[in-house]
Amino acid sequence: MRRRALKAEETMMKEELRRIYGGHMTLTDVARELGMKHTYAARCFVKDIPATRVNNRLRWPTTEVARRIWECREMPKA
């Protein structure tokens, strides 16, 4: 039951980020979502996620960024 609740929370997070940022996020968007001030830390966070070049700027898929944020967050003690 707990696993299903966590999956629902993850899905809600993905939908919320997708609603805010659309299909792709820039480094500025990722840094803002992580609560970071500078984008160089966000670059380290998304280094394993494949990027797409749009209008000469790198963008990362919102669903992959949300999944990475979800994996890196601290899970509550049950």
C-alpha positions, -999 to +999 in steps of 0.1 A: +000+000+000+028+024+008+045+018-025+013+027-043+010+060-024+047+068-032+040+061-069+010+084-068+031+112-052+057+108-079+032+110-106+017+142-091+051+157-089+058+149-126+024+164-136+030+195-116+065+202-131+051+195-166+023+220-160+048+246-149+077+241-173+062+222-202+080+193-218+116+205-213+135+224-186+165+247-189+193+247-163+177+278-147+145+259-143+162+229-127+182+251-104+150+270-093+133+237-086+162+224-066+164+256-046+199+264-059+211+299-067+235+290-095+231+269-126+265+251-123+252+230-095+221+221-115+244+210-144+260+184-121+225+172-111+214+166-147+247+153-161+234+117-166+201+128-183+203+132-221+197+168-232+181+182-264+193+213-281+164+237-288+172+272-302+209+267-293+201+260-257+203+227-239+170+215-224+162+184-203+130+164-204+108+174-175+097+139-167+133+127-164+143+156-142+112+149-120+122+113-117+157+122-108+145+147-081+122+120-068+150+094-066+174+118-048+149+131-022+150+117+013+123+091+019+102+095+051+107+069+078+079+044+080 
